[in-house]
Amino acid sequence: MDTKKDVSIVKCDTMAEISRANVVVGIKQLKKALRAGRVQTAYFAVDADPAVTEPAAALCDSSAVPVVWVKTMAQLGKACGIDVGASAAATIIST
């Protein structure tokens, strides 16, 4: 499955408004939030390992969760307020 051909690439500065209180970072946390039905939008880095991101992106598609592809892991990590790259993140519904 190649979902990267028809996706939009956002710049990190357009994601700067993500509140740390409403974001999860990493594949494991994203999947956990998906299982709980709390994900509003999922973000994946284009330069991350497809073996990691593609199954999670497919899970988002099957759950009707919007997916946004970000150019680099570094940009996604920065947008989430961490000092390292991130392969995946998601904005979540507060409980």
Secondary structure, DSSP 8 states (H G I E B T S, - for coil): ---STT--EE-GGGGTT--GGGEEESHHHHHHHHHTT-EEEEEEETTS-HHHHHHHHHHHHHTT--EEEES-HHHHHHHTT-SS--SEEEEE---
